[in-house]
Amino acid sequence: MSHDGINPGRRNFLISATSVVGAAGFVGAAVPFVGSWTPSAKALAAGAPVKVDIGKLNPGDILGPIPAWRDRPIFVVKRTEEMMSRLNRRNYRLADPDSEEQKQPDYARNETRSIRPDIGILVGICTHLSCSPKFNPAIEPQPFDTEWVGGFYCPCHGSMFDLAGRVYKDVPAPTNLEVPPHFFESDSVVVIGEDGGVA
């Protein structure tokens, strides 16, 4: 104990304890506040836009884990130069190569059905019975198609879609995969569920 009657050890303990309790209180108050910036699960299910980071997506890959918008899987694929060069070589095999049978955003009314030719963004639900097709980027013969040049295959009933989500002829799926509203906030962030400016 010091000469003036103050115990320095006790004083240091009280200061430390008060600091810890204060910091915990600050964090407790800050977490709900910061959490309020992100849409709630209810808002997301109702259709609130979602931001997706595609900065680490490699050419030829599909983004994983697969993001969801309105409780539907969203396929985000980075197409390679080879994939893009083969995209329209077999349009005669497609039921709707120009996407005339369904509504889609104006910026997706092109041969890649996308804002950026290298990035394909599609609702990952087969238009037949709402199964989820599998991404199969191989440019080689497959058991289900000897002329396969990459795309999406639904093993449930055999529907096939190319790398732009366009449906093949003579398969159960009646229309192309849907292109959701989206825009690029930056080169590495895409906002799905809302139309906006093209970055």
N, C-alpha and C positions, 0 to 999 in steps of 0.2 A: 504494500500500500504506500502511495506517495505521501509527502509531508502535508499536502493540502486535503487529505482524506479521500482522494479519488483512487479507485482501483483501475489501473490502465488495462489489465487483462479483461476485466469485466466490461469496461467501456469498449474495447475492440470487439469483443463478442457481440455486444448489443448493436454496434454499428454494422457488423457483418450480417447479423440476423435480420436487421431492418432492411438492409440492402437486398438480401435474398428475397424476402417477402415482397418488397416493392417491385423487384424485377419480375417475380412471378405474377404479381397483379397486373403489371404492364403487358406481359405476354398474354395473359388471360383476356385482357381487354382488346389487344391488338388482333388476335387470331380471328374472332368473329367479324371484326371490322374488315380485315383483309379478305376473309372468306366471302364477305358480301359482294366483293367485286366480281366473283365468278358466278355464272348462272347456276341456279339451283338445279337439282335433278329433275324437278317438275318442269322448270323452264326449258331445260334441254330437251325433255321428252315432248314438250309442246312445240318445239321447233326453234329454240334460240340458236343463233349461229355458234359454231365451234371453231376455235383457232387450232390449226394443225401445223406443227413444225416439220418441214420436209428437208431441212438443211443437211441431214445425214443420209438422205435417200440416195442410194447408188443406182447408176444406170442399169436397167434390166430388172430392177427389184420392185416389189410391192411394199408399201409402207406397213410396218408391223410394230406394235399391235395395231390391228385395223381400227381406225376411229369410227365413231357412231354419230349419226345426226338423226333426230326424230326416231330413235331406237332402231335405225337401219344402218347396216355396215356400209362404210364408204371406202371404195377401193381407190387408192392413190398410187399410180404406177409411173415410174420414170422410164420412158421408152429410150432405147439406144438408137443410134443412127441407123443401124441395120434393121431394127424393128420398124422404124418410120419408113425406110426405103421399101419395105415389103408390104406395108399397110394396105396399099390400094392395087396390088398386083392381081388379086383374085376377087375383085368386086362382083364379078359375074356369079360368084357363089353366095353372095349376100342377099337377103330378102329386101333390105331397105338401105342401100349404101349411102343415099343422100339424106337419110333421117327425115323423110317426108311424112311418115305415118304417125308421128307423135310430137307433142310440143316439147321444146327444149329451149334453153337460153339462146339468144341470137348469137352470142359469142362462141357457141358450140356448133354453129351451122357451117362447118368446114370439114375437110377430109379427115382431120384428127379428132373432131368433136371436142375441141379444147381451146382454152385461151393460149396456152403455151404448147407448141407441138410436142415437146418432150414429156409433158406432164398430163396424164390422163386421170380424170376424176369422175368416178361413176358410182351410182348406188349399186351395191353388191348384192342385188336380189334378182334372181331369174324371173323374167316376165311371164313364165309359164305358171308355176305353182309356188312362187316365192321361196324357192330353195336358194342356197348361196353357191354360185358357181366357184370353181377352183381356178386360181391363176396358174396358167401353164405357159410360160414364156418360150418354151423350146421351139426352135425352128427346125423341126424334123418330123418325120412320120410318127404318128401315135396310133395306138390300137383303135381309137375311135375315129381317126382321120389320117389317111395316108399322105395328105398334102398339107399338113398342119404347119402354119407359119407363126404360131404364137397367138395367145388370147386367153379366153375363159371357157372352161368346159364344166357343164353341170352334170355330174355323174348320176344324179337321181333319175333323169329321163332322157339324157343325151343331147340337151341343147348346147349349141356352140356359139360363141361370140368372138369377134376379132379383138385386136388390142385397142380399138376405139369403142368397143362395146356394141358393135353392130352385129345383129343376129344373122346366122346362116339361114339359107333356104332349107325347107323340108325338115325342120326340127320342131319340137313341141312349142318352144317359146314364140309368141306371135310378134313381139316388137323388140327393138334395141334396148339395151340397158339404159336406164335414166341417167341424165347428166344433172346433178343437183345445182342449184344456184351457188355460185362461189366467186371469189375474187382473190387476187394475190395482194396481200398487205405489204409484202416485201418479196425478195427473191427466195426467201426460205420459210415464209409463213403464208399459208392460205387460209382464208376464212370461208367455211362451208356453211351454207344456209342463208346466204345474203348476196345479192348482186351489188357490185360496187365498181370503183375505178380499176382499171387494169394497170398494175405496177410494172 
